[in-house]
């Protein structure tokens, strides 16, 4: 029983796409990162990420749980100075035998199916359910759809999923995309201070409901930028909730270990930093 149910109140409605149905087999050694917020025009952080990708050897899969880029509003951004090296790095990873899985976040929700053709990776617009060794299952999502009390944001999220908006994103010239992107970013930043922290937060009830829907024992996400690893609920069916830290922050990496175990760690342990 969720907290809302215990208090006699109906749980907040989950938005469309909150419960992923795609299932992906994941092997030991898979790495999970999130919230890189890379600059499409490129910067030192972008270069550093590309270098680290090129250092990965023997990694079965690299999963990014959204907000790979700080802003993505049109297909033509794939040709920008900071985007090209990142997409090329993913393509090289795939050629070396590492699967690349991308779950779009709130900042880059308009990344489309072209990503798969460009990089050889897989795009999961709604996230996916990872099936791991030992029979363990975990849900992998960005986390924004779990903010069920932020009704204003959820309306904007539904707009991004509307097919005419996605068509415009595909066809829009760069000048238009930049103007729209700046406008949306400004609206987002201006509304943050007036929203209550609880209103903006990922809701525990939503985490449990999504995990239960997928018949998973754990849910891993990003979005919150606040590392978390806790058990939700008591009894025989608790759900482990893991929030991976934003890339280059403390505990900015999740690794799948033996028998499907999930281990928080730091990307600083990979390669020379």
DRENSE-498829 format. One record per residue (C-alpha): y, z, x; residue in one letter. Coordinates in Angstrom, 3 decimals, always signed. Each point is the difference from the previous one (the first is absolute). Example, Ala and Ser with C-alpha at 12.3 -4.5 7.8 and 13.67 -1.06 7.14 Angstrom:
BEGIN
<r><north>-4.500</north><up>+7.800</up><east>+12.300</east><tidren>A</tidren></r>
<r><north>+3.440</north><up>-0.660</up><east>+1.370</east><tidren>S</tidren></r>
END
This chain:
BEGIN
<r><north>+0.000</north><up>+0.000</up><east>+0.000</east><tidren>X</tidren></r>
<r><north>+3.440</north><up>-0.948</up><east>+1.348</east><tidren>X</tidren></r>
<r><north>+2.960</north><up>+2.353</up><east>+0.177</east><tidren>X</tidren></r>
<r><north>+1.692</north><up>-1.770</up><east>-2.900</east><tidren>X</tidren></r>
<r><north>-3.118</north><up>+0.332</up><east>-2.110</east><tidren>X</tidren></r>
<r><north>-0.311</north><up>+3.705</up><east>+0.863</east><tidren>X</tidren></r>
<r><north>+3.560</north><up>+0.534</up><east>-1.205</east><tidren>X</tidren></r>
<r><north>-0.689</north><up>-1.871</up><east>-3.228</east><tidren>X</tidren></r>
<r><north>+2.338</north><up>-2.883</up><east>+0.841</east><tidren>X</tidren></r>
<r><north>-1.131</north><up>-3.621</up><east>+0.101</east><tidren>X</tidren></r>
<r><north>-0.101</north><up>-1.434</up><east>+3.532</east><tidren>X</tidren></r>
<r><north>+2.614</north><up>-2.552</up><east>+1.014</east><tidren>X</tidren></r>
<r><north>-1.112</north><up>-3.559</up><east>-0.605</east><tidren>X</tidren></r>
<r><north>-1.286</north><up>-1.841</up><east>+3.047</east><tidren>X</tidren></r>
<r><north>+1.813</north><up>-3.304</up><east>+0.586</east><tidren>X</tidren></r>
<r><north>-1.779</north><up>-3.342</up><east>+0.105</east><tidren>X</tidren></r>
<r><north>-1.871</north><up>-0.481</up><east>+3.248</east><tidren>X</tidren></r>
<r><north>-0.212</north><up>+3.701</up><east>+0.811</east><tidren>X</tidren></r>
<r><north>-3.814</north><up>+0.027</up><east>-0.081</east><tidren>X</tidren></r>
<r><north>-1.452</north><up>-2.507</up><east>+2.484</east><tidren>X</tidren></r>
<r><north>-3.282</north><up>-1.700</up><east>-0.813</east><tidren>X</tidren></r>
<r><north>-0.633</north><up>-2.008</up><east>+3.173</east><tidren>X</tidren></r>
<r><north>-2.636</north><up>+1.607</up><east>+2.201</east><tidren>X</tidren></r>
<r><north>-0.155</north><up>-0.520</up><east>+3.775</east><tidren>X</tidren></r>
<r><north>-2.712</north><up>+1.105</up><east>+2.442</east><tidren>X</tidren></r>
<r><north>+1.558</north><up>+1.900</up><east>+2.921</east><tidren>X</tidren></r>
<r><north>-1.640</north><up>+0.900</up><east>+3.293</east><tidren>X</tidren></r>
<r><north>+0.409</north><up>+2.903</up><east>+2.390</east><tidren>X</tidren></r>
<r><north>+3.015</north><up>-0.504</up><east>+2.248</east><tidren>X</tidren></r>
<r><north>+2.212</north><up>-1.569</up><east>-2.675</east><tidren>X</tidren></r>
<r><north>+3.669</north><up>+0.938</up><east>+0.449</east><tidren>X</tidren></r>
<r><north>+2.520</north><up>+0.597</up><east>-2.798</east><tidren>X</tidren></r>
<r><north>+3.782</north><up>-0.079</up><east>+0.458</east><tidren>X</tidren></r>
<r><north>+2.915</north><up>-0.103</up><east>-2.415</east><tidren>X</tidren></r>
<r><north>+3.772</north><up>-0.144</up><east>-0.413</east><tidren>X</tidren></r>
<r><north>+0.922</north><up>-1.875</up><east>+3.149</east><tidren>X</tidren></r>
<r><north>+3.273</north><up>-1.300</up><east>-1.499</east><tidren>X</tidren></r>
<r><north>+0.220</north><up>-2.717</up><east>+2.637</east><tidren>X</tidren></r>
<r><north>+3.180</north><up>-2.070</up><east>+0.163</east><tidren>X</tidren></r>
<r><north>-0.532</north><up>-3.640</up><east>-1.089</east><tidren>X</tidren></r>
<r><north>+2.578</north><up>-0.998</up><east>+2.627</east><tidren>X</tidren></r>
<r><north>-1.899</north><up>+1.905</up><east>+2.686</east><tidren>X</tidren></r>
<r><north>+0.747</north><up>+3.012</up><east>+2.187</east><tidren>X</tidren></r>
<r><north>-1.629</north><up>+2.151</up><east>+2.682</east><tidren>X</tidren></r>
<r><north>-2.242</north><up>+1.765</up><east>-2.517</east><tidren>X</tidren></r>
<r><north>-1.269</north><up>-3.345</up><east>-1.212</east><tidren>X</tidren></r>
<r><north>-0.743</north><up>-1.071</up><east>+3.567</east><tidren>X</tidren></r>
<r><north>-1.806</north><up>+3.276</up><east>+0.658</east><tidren>X</tidren></r>
<r><north>-2.204</north><up>-0.424</up><east>-3.051</east><tidren>X</tidren></r>
<r><north>-0.939</north><up>-3.528</up><east>+1.063</east><tidren>X</tidren></r>
<r><north>-0.941</north><up>+1.286</up><east>+3.468</east><tidren>X</tidren></r>
<r><north>-2.181</north><up>+2.734</up><east>-1.466</east><tidren>X</tidren></r>
<r><north>-1.763</north><up>-2.469</up><east>-2.284</east><tidren>X</tidren></r>
<r><north>-0.789</north><up>-2.137</up><east>+3.034</east><tidren>X</tidren></r>
<r><north>-1.514</north><up>+3.048</up><east>+1.712</east><tidren>X</tidren></r>
<r><north>-2.484</north><up>+0.680</up><east>-2.788</east><tidren>X</tidren></r>
<r><north>-3.555</north><up>-0.824</up><east>+1.010</east><tidren>X</tidren></r>
<r><north>-3.190</north><up>+0.656</up><east>-1.904</east><tidren>X</tidren></r>
<r><north>+1.812</north><up>+1.193</up><east>-3.143</east><tidren>X</tidren></r>
<r><north>-1.911</north><up>-1.230</up><east>-3.078</east><tidren>X</tidren></r>
<r><north>+3.038</north><up>+0.043</up><east>-2.302</east><tidren>X</tidren></r>
<r><north>+3.713</north><up>+0.788</up><east>-0.049</east><tidren>X</tidren></r>
<r><north>+1.419</north><up>+1.037</up><east>-3.376</east><tidren>X</tidren></r>
<r><north>+3.722</north><up>+0.171</up><east>-0.765</east><tidren>X</tidren></r>
<r><north>+0.816</north><up>+1.941</up><east>-3.168</east><tidren>X</tidren></r>
<r><north>+3.349</north><up>-1.609</up><east>-0.695</east><tidren>X</tidren></r>
<r><north>+3.608</north><up>-0.234</up><east>+1.116</east><tidren>X</tidren></r>
<r><north>-1.060</north><up>-2.020</up><east>+3.011</east><tidren>X</tidren></r>
<r><north>+3.499</north><up>-1.467</up><east>-0.114</east><tidren>X</tidren></r>
<r><north>+3.126</north><up>+1.884</up><east>-0.983</east><tidren>X</tidren></r>
<r><north>+0.971</north><up>-2.699</up><east>-2.474</east><tidren>X</tidren></r>
<r><north>-1.787</north><up>-3.105</up><east>-1.274</east><tidren>X</tidren></r>
<r><north>+1.481</north><up>-2.104</up><east>-2.749</east><tidren>X</tidren></r>
<r><north>-1.019</north><up>-3.606</up><east>+0.668</east><tidren>X</tidren></r>
<r><north>-2.682</north><up>-2.140</up><east>+1.605</east><tidren>X</tidren></r>
<r><north>+2.436</north><up>-1.475</up><east>+2.520</east><tidren>X</tidren></r>
<r><north>+0.211</north><up>+3.348</up><east>+1.771</east><tidren>X</tidren></r>
<r><north>-3.372</north><up>-0.861</up><east>+1.524</east><tidren>X</tidren></r>
<r><north>+1.914</north><up>-2.224</up><east>+2.419</east><tidren>X</tidren></r>
<r><north>+2.493</north><up>+2.641</up><east>+1.141</east><tidren>X</tidren></r>
<r><north>+0.123</north><up>+1.254</up><east>+3.577</east><tidren>X</tidren></r>
<r><north>-1.622</north><up>+3.359</up><east>-0.678</east><tidren>X</tidren></r>
<r><north>-2.553</north><up>-1.174</up><east>-2.530</east><tidren>X</tidren></r>
<r><north>-1.580</north><up>-2.778</up><east>+2.050</east><tidren>X</tidren></r>
<r><north>-1.237</north><up>+2.244</up><east>+2.866</east><tidren>X</tidren></r>
<r><north>-1.531</north><up>+2.496</up><east>-2.450</east><tidren>X</tidren></r>
<r><north>-1.803</north><up>-2.683</up><east>-2.000</east><tidren>X</tidren></r>
<r><north>-1.159</north><up>-1.625</up><east>+3.248</east><tidren>X</tidren></r>
<r><north>-1.323</north><up>+3.373</up><east>+1.216</east><tidren>X</tidren></r>
<r><north>-2.027</north><up>+0.390</up><east>-3.189</east><tidren>X</tidren></r>
<r><north>-1.379</north><up>-3.514</up><east>+0.432</east><tidren>X</tidren></r>
<r><north>-1.084</north><up>+0.826</up><east>+3.561</east><tidren>X</tidren></r>
<r><north>-1.657</north><up>+3.200</up><east>-1.216</east><tidren>X</tidren></r>
<r><north>-2.010</north><up>-1.937</up><east>-2.580</east><tidren>X</tidren></r>
<r><north>-1.064</north><up>-2.536</up><east>+2.615</east><tidren>X</tidren></r>
<r><north>-1.246</north><up>+2.879</up><east>+2.199</east><tidren>X</tidren></r>
<r><north>-2.173</north><up>+1.229</up><east>-2.857</east><tidren>X</tidren></r>
<r><north>+2.217</north><up>+2.709</up><east>-1.543</east><tidren>X</tidren></r>
<r><north>+0.495</north><up>-0.199</up><east>-3.747</east><tidren>X</tidren></r>
<r><north>+3.609</north><up>+0.422</up><east>-1.139</east><tidren>X</tidren></r>
<r><north>+0.663</north><up>+1.457</up><east>-3.455</east><tidren>X</tidren></r>
<r><north>+3.530</north><up>+0.229</up><east>-1.397</east><tidren>X</tidren></r>
<r><north>+0.979</north><up>+1.999</up><east>-3.081</east><tidren>X</tidren></r>
<r><north>+3.622</north><up>-0.878</up><east>-0.882</east><tidren>X</tidren></r>
<r><north>+2.387</north><up>+2.931</up><east>-0.462</east><tidren>X</tidren></r>
<r><north>+3.222</north><up>+0.414</up><east>-1.918</east><tidren>X</tidren></r>
<r><north>+2.085</north><up>-1.618</up><east>+2.774</east><tidren>X</tidren></r>
<r><north>-2.246</north><up>-3.031</up><east>+0.445</east><tidren>X</tidren></r>
<r><north>-1.579</north><up>-0.341</up><east>-3.448</east><tidren>X</tidren></r>
<r><north>+0.867</north><up>-3.715</up><east>-0.110</east><tidren>X</tidren></r>
<r><north>-2.260</north><up>-0.938</up><east>+2.882</east><tidren>X</tidren></r>
<r><north>-2.314</north><up>-2.535</up><east>-1.589</east><tidren>X</tidren></r>
<r><north>-3.337</north><up>-1.719</up><east>+0.453</east><tidren>X</tidren></r>
<r><north>+1.445</north><up>-2.173</up><east>+2.787</east><tidren>X</tidren></r>
<r><north>-0.588</north><up>+3.022</up><east>+2.256</east><tidren>X</tidren></r>
<r><north>-3.736</north><up>-0.633</up><east>-0.060</east><tidren>X</tidren></r>
<r><north>+0.304</north><up>-3.644</up><east>+1.028</east><tidren>X</tidren></r>
<r><north>+2.585</north><up>+0.815</up><east>+2.661</east><tidren>X</tidren></r>
<r><north>-1.893</north><up>+2.844</up><east>+1.695</east><tidren>X</tidren></r>
<r><north>-3.616</north><up>-0.159</up><east>-1.128</east><tidren>X</tidren></r>
<r><north>+0.385</north><up>+3.529</up><east>-1.353</east><tidren>X</tidren></r>
<r><north>-0.460</north><up>+1.212</up><east>-3.565</east><tidren>X</tidren></r>
<r><north>+2.744</north><up>+0.968</up><east>-2.435</east><tidren>X</tidren></r>
<r><north>-0.668</north><up>+2.722</up><east>-2.577</east><tidren>X</tidren></r>
<r><north>+2.946</north><up>+0.139</up><east>-2.444</east><tidren>X</tidren></r>
<r><north>-1.435</north><up>+3.038</up><east>-1.812</east><tidren>X</tidren></r>
<r><north>-1.743</north><up>+1.624</up><east>+2.958</east><tidren>X</tidren></r>
<r><north>-3.781</north><up>+0.247</up><east>+0.208</east><tidren>X</tidren></r>
<r><north>-2.969</north><up>+2.353</up><east>+0.004</east><tidren>X</tidren></r>
<r><north>-1.584</north><up>+0.402</up><east>+3.413</east><tidren>X</tidren></r>
<r><north>-3.772</north><up>+0.391</up><east>+0.086</east><tidren>X</tidren></r>
<r><north>-0.983</north><up>+1.782</up><east>+3.190</east><tidren>X</tidren></r>
<r><north>-3.157</north><up>+1.002</up><east>+1.784</east><tidren>X</tidren></r>
<r><north>-1.853</north><up>+2.911</up><east>-1.497</east><tidren>X</tidren></r>
<r><north>+0.879</north><up>-1.076</up><east>-3.535</east><tidren>X</tidren></r>
<r><north>+3.560</north><up>+1.368</up><east>+0.141</east><tidren>X</tidren></r>
<r><north>+2.747</north><up>-1.818</up><east>-1.918</east><tidren>X</tidren></r>
<r><north>+3.758</north><up>+0.345</up><east>+0.373</east><tidren>X</tidren></r>
<r><north>+2.923</north><up>-1.650</up><east>-1.761</east><tidren>X</tidren></r>
<r><north>+2.598</north><up>-1.650</up><east>+2.249</east><tidren>X</tidren></r>
<r><north>+3.411</north><up>-0.633</up><east>-1.611</east><tidren>X</tidren></r>
<r><north>+3.648</north><up>+0.053</up><east>+1.015</east><tidren>X</tidren></r>
<r><north>+0.792</north><up>+2.907</up><east>-2.310</east><tidren>X</tidren></r>
<r><north>+3.104</north><up>-1.139</up><east>-1.891</east><tidren>X</tidren></r>
<r><north>-1.980</north><up>-0.543</up><east>-3.230</east><tidren>X</tidren></r>
<r><north>-0.945</north><up>+3.682</up><east>+0.133</east><tidren>X</tidren></r>
<r><north>+3.625</north><up>+1.081</up><east>-0.459</east><tidren>X</tidren></r>
<r><north>-0.538</north><up>+0.055</up><east>-3.748</east><tidren>X</tidren></r>
<r><north>+3.102</north><up>+2.064</up><east>-0.801</east><tidren>X</tidren></r>
<r><north>+2.390</north><up>-2.445</up><east>+1.661</east><tidren>X</tidren></r>
<r><north>+0.348</north><up>-2.222</up><east>-3.049</east><tidren>X</tidren></r>
<r><north>+2.980</north><up>-1.880</up><east>+1.402</east><tidren>X</tidren></r>
<r><north>-1.913</north><up>-1.095</up><east>+3.060</east><tidren>X</tidren></r>
<r><north>-3.097</north><up>-0.878</up><east>-2.013</east><tidren>X</tidren></r>
<r><north>+2.097</north><up>-2.382</up><east>-2.118</east><tidren>X</tidren></r>
<r><north>+1.140</north><up>-1.694</up><east>+3.204</east><tidren>X</tidren></r>
<r><north>-3.586</north><up>-0.109</up><east>+1.221</east><tidren>X</tidren></r>
<r><north>-1.093</north><up>-1.800</up><east>-3.154</east><tidren>X</tidren></r>
<r><north>+2.788</north><up>-2.541</up><east>+0.576</east><tidren>X</tidren></r>
<r><north>-1.394</north><up>-0.866</up><east>+3.433</east><tidren>X</tidren></r>
<r><north>-3.356</north><up>-0.730</up><east>-1.604</east><tidren>X</tidren></r>
<r><north>+1.523</north><up>-2.380</up><east>-2.597</east><tidren>X</tidren></r>
<r><north>-1.069</north><up>-3.560</up><east>+0.828</east><tidren>X</tidren></r>
<r><north>+3.467</north><up>-1.634</up><east>-0.340</east><tidren>X</tidren></r>
<r><north>+1.363</north><up>+2.473</up><east>+2.564</east><tidren>X</tidren></r>
<r><north>-2.831</north><up>-0.818</up><east>+2.374</east><tidren>X</tidren></r>
<r><north>+0.624</north><up>-3.727</up><east>-0.497</east><tidren>X</tidren></r>
<r><north>+3.685</north><up>+0.475</up><east>+0.848</east><tidren>X</tidren></r>
<r><north>-1.060</north><up>+1.945</up><east>+3.085</east><tidren>X</tidren></r>
<r><north>-2.104</north><up>-2.971</up><east>+1.082</east><tidren>X</tidren></r>
<r><north>+2.742</north><up>-2.589</up><east>-0.550</east><tidren>X</tidren></r>
<r><north>+3.184</north><up>+1.920</up><east>+0.809</east><tidren>X</tidren></r>
<r><north>+2.198</north><up>-1.091</up><east>+2.935</east><tidren>X</tidren></r>
<r><north>+0.555</north><up>+2.582</up><east>+2.722</east><tidren>X</tidren></r>
<r><north>+3.668</north><up>+0.681</up><east>-0.842</east><tidren>X</tidren></r>
<r><north>-0.945</north><up>+0.849</up><east>-3.573</east><tidren>X</tidren></r>
<r><north>-2.875</north><up>+2.203</up><east>+1.110</east><tidren>X</tidren></r>
<r><north>+2.206</north><up>+1.966</up><east>+2.379</east><tidren>X</tidren></r>
<r><north>+2.623</north><up>+0.571</up><east>-2.665</east><tidren>X</tidren></r>
<r><north>-2.556</north><up>+1.166</up><east>-2.562</east><tidren>X</tidren></r>
<r><north>-1.766</north><up>+2.147</up><east>+2.582</east><tidren>X</tidren></r>
<r><north>+3.223</north><up>+1.714</up><east>+1.040</east><tidren>X</tidren></r>
<r><north>+0.890</north><up>+0.605</up><east>-3.628</east><tidren>X</tidren></r>
<r><north>-3.375</north><up>+1.535</up><east>-0.827</east><tidren>X</tidren></r>
<r><north>+0.110</north><up>+2.133</up><east>+3.138</east><tidren>X</tidren></r>
<r><north>+3.452</north><up>+1.273</up><east>-0.962</east><tidren>X</tidren></r>
<r><north>-1.145</north><up>+0.928</up><east>-3.501</east><tidren>X</tidren></r>
<r><north>-3.038</north><up>+1.794</up><east>+1.386</east><tidren>X</tidren></r>
<r><north>+2.005</north><up>+2.020</up><east>+2.514</east><tidren>X</tidren></r>
<r><north>+2.709</north><up>+0.924</up><east>-2.522</east><tidren>X</tidren></r>
<r><north>-2.492</north><up>+1.397</up><east>-2.518</east><tidren>X</tidren></r>
<r><north>-1.977</north><up>+2.132</up><east>+2.470</east><tidren>X</tidren></r>
<r><north>+2.454</north><up>+2.928</up><east>+0.162</east><tidren>X</tidren></r>
<r><north>+0.178</north><up>+0.389</up><east>-3.780</east><tidren>X</tidren></r>
<r><north>-3.762</north><up>+0.101</up><east>-0.528</east><tidren>X</tidren></r>
<r><north>-1.789</north><up>+3.324</up><east>+0.051</east><tidren>X</tidren></r>
<r><north>-2.557</north><up>+0.411</up><east>+2.782</east><tidren>X</tidren></r>
<r><north>-2.778</north><up>+0.570</up><east>-2.529</east><tidren>X</tidren></r>
<r><north>+1.002</north><up>-3.133</up><east>-1.875</east><tidren>X</tidren></r>
<r><north>-0.313</north><up>-2.155</up><east>+3.138</east><tidren>X</tidren></r>
<r><north>-3.211</north><up>+1.610</up><east>+1.231</east><tidren>X</tidren></r>
<r><north>-3.558</north><up>-1.253</up><east>-0.172</east><tidren>X</tidren></r>
<r><north>-1.648</north><up>+1.907</up><east>-2.831</east><tidren>X</tidren></r>
<r><north>-3.237</north><up>+1.848</up><east>+0.673</east><tidren>X</tidren></r>
<r><north>-1.288</north><up>-0.755</up><east>-3.495</east><tidren>X</tidren></r>
<r><north>+0.412</north><up>-3.713</up><east>+0.674</east><tidren>X</tidren></r>
<r><north>-1.863</north><up>+0.288</up><east>+3.311</east><tidren>X</tidren></r>
<r><north>-2.957</north><up>+1.668</up><east>-1.684</east><tidren>X</tidren></r>
<r><north>-0.090</north><up>-2.462</up><east>-2.896</east><tidren>X</tidren></r>
<r><north>+0.037</north><up>-3.062</up><east>+2.278</east><tidren>X</tidren></r>
<r><north>-2.721</north><up>+1.463</up><east>+2.240</east><tidren>X</tidren></r>
<r><north>-2.137</north><up>+0.888</up><east>-3.015</east><tidren>X</tidren></r>
<r><north>+0.432</north><up>-3.484</up><east>-1.456</east><tidren>X</tidren></r>
<r><north>-1.342</north><up>-1.438</up><east>+3.265</east><tidren>X</tidren></r>
<r><north>-2.743</north><up>+2.635</up><east>+0.242</east><tidren>X</tidren></r>
<r><north>+1.367</north><up>+0.901</up><east>+3.430</east><tidren>X</tidren></r>
<r><north>+0.135</north><up>+3.354</up><east>+1.746</east><tidren>X</tidren></r>
<r><north>+3.251</north><up>-0.703</up><east>+1.834</east><tidren>X</tidren></r>
<r><north>+3.282</north><up>-1.876</up><east>-0.348</east><tidren>X</tidren></r>
<r><north>+2.073</north><up>-1.065</up><east>+3.001</east><tidren>X</tidren></r>
<r><north>+3.549</north><up>-1.274</up><east>-0.326</east><tidren>X</tidren></r>
<r><north>+3.368</north><up>-0.220</up><east>+1.672</east><tidren>X</tidren></r>
<r><north>+3.425</north><up>-0.297</up><east>-1.641</east><tidren>X</tidren></r>
<r><north>+0.909</north><up>+3.706</up><east>+0.199</east><tidren>X</tidren></r>
<r><north>+0.513</north><up>+0.072</up><east>+3.803</east><tidren>X</tidren></r>
<r><north>-1.241</north><up>+3.591</up><east>-0.219</east><tidren>X</tidren></r>
<r><north>-3.407</north><up>+0.602</up><east>+1.592</east><tidren>X</tidren></r>
<r><north>-2.381</north><up>+1.718</up><east>-2.371</east><tidren>X</tidren></r>
<r><north>-3.695</north><up>+0.803</up><east>-0.102</east><tidren>X</tidren></r>
<r><north>-1.067</north><up>+2.182</up><east>-2.894</east><tidren>X</tidren></r>
<r><north>-2.681</north><up>+0.454</up><east>-2.607</east><tidren>X</tidren></r>
<r><north>+1.009</north><up>-0.500</up><east>-3.616</east><tidren>X</tidren></r>
<r><north>-1.967</north><up>+1.847</up><east>-2.624</east><tidren>X</tidren></r>
<r><north>-2.796</north><up>+2.488</up><east>+0.202</east><tidren>X</tidren></r>
<r><north>-3.668</north><up>-0.039</up><east>-0.877</east><tidren>X</tidren></r>
<r><north>-2.466</north><up>-2.763</up><east>+0.695</east><tidren>X</tidren></r>
<r><north>+2.371</north><up>-2.997</up><east>+0.029</east><tidren>X</tidren></r>
<r><north>+3.096</north><up>+0.740</up><east>+2.094</east><tidren>X</tidren></r>
<r><north>+2.017</north><up>-2.977</up><east>+1.260</east><tidren>X</tidren></r>
<r><north>+1.248</north><up>-0.090</up><east>+3.573</east><tidren>X</tidren></r>
<r><north>+3.569</north><up>-1.280</up><east>+0.116</east><tidren>X</tidren></r>
<r><north>+1.256</north><up>-1.357</up><east>+3.315</east><tidren>X</tidren></r>
<r><north>+3.536</north><up>-1.228</up><east>+0.630</east><tidren>X</tidren></r>
<r><north>+0.193</north><up>-1.853</up><east>+3.313</east><tidren>X</tidren></r>
<r><north>+3.256</north><up>+0.479</up><east>+1.888</east><tidren>X</tidren></r>
<r><north>+2.444</north><up>-2.849</up><east>+0.497</east><tidren>X</tidren></r>
<r><north>-0.814</north><up>-1.990</up><east>+3.138</east><tidren>X</tidren></r>
<r><north>+1.257</north><up>+1.623</up><east>+3.204</east><tidren>X</tidren></r>
<r><north>+0.306</north><up>+3.351</up><east>-1.725</east><tidren>X</tidren></r>
<r><north>-2.335</north><up>+2.966</up><east>+0.396</east><tidren>X</tidren></r>
<r><north>-3.556</north><up>-0.745</up><east>-1.198</east><tidren>X</tidren></r>
<r><north>+0.821</north><up>-3.638</up><east>-0.672</east><tidren>X</tidren></r>
<r><north>-3.582</north><up>-1.208</up><east>+0.063</east><tidren>X</tidren></r>
<r><north>-3.139</north><up>+0.461</up><east>-2.082</east><tidren>X</tidren></r>
<r><north>-3.362</north><up>-0.825</up><east>+1.533</east><tidren>X</tidren></r>
<r><north>-3.356</north><up>-0.441</up><east>-1.674</east><tidren>X</tidren></r>
<r><north>-2.569</north><up>+1.977</up><east>+1.972</east><tidren>X</tidren></r>
<r><north>-3.717</north><up>+0.610</up><east>-0.215</east><tidren>X</tidren></r>
<r><north>-1.622</north><up>-0.007</up><east>-3.444</east><tidren>X</tidren></r>
<r><north>+3.258</north><up>-1.093</up><east>-1.619</east><tidren>X</tidren></r>
<r><north>+2.054</north><up>+2.998</up><east>+1.114</east><tidren>X</tidren></r>
<r><north>+3.794</north><up>-0.375</up><east>-0.111</east><tidren>X</tidren></r>
<r><north>+1.891</north><up>+1.340</up><east>+3.003</east><tidren>X</tidren></r>
<r><north>+3.772</north><up>+0.267</up><east>+0.346</east><tidren>X</tidren></r>
<r><north>+1.335</north><up>-0.633</up><east>+3.473</east><tidren>X</tidren></r>
<r><north>+2.726</north><up>-1.712</up><east>+1.961</east><tidren>X</tidren></r>
<r><north>+0.473</north><up>-3.614</up><east>+1.026</east><tidren>X</tidren></r>
<r><north>+1.252</north><up>+1.416</up><east>+3.332</east><tidren>X</tidren></r>
<r><north>-3.656</north><up>+0.473</up><east>+0.975</east><tidren>X</tidren></r>
<r><north>-0.479</north><up>-3.776</up><east>-0.046</east><tidren>X</tidren></r>
<r><north>+1.259</north><up>-1.803</up><east>+3.038</east><tidren>X</tidren></r>
<r><north>+2.852</north><up>+1.119</up><east>+2.226</east><tidren>X</tidren></r>
<r><north>+3.059</north><up>+1.179</up><east>-1.804</east><tidren>X</tidren></r>
END
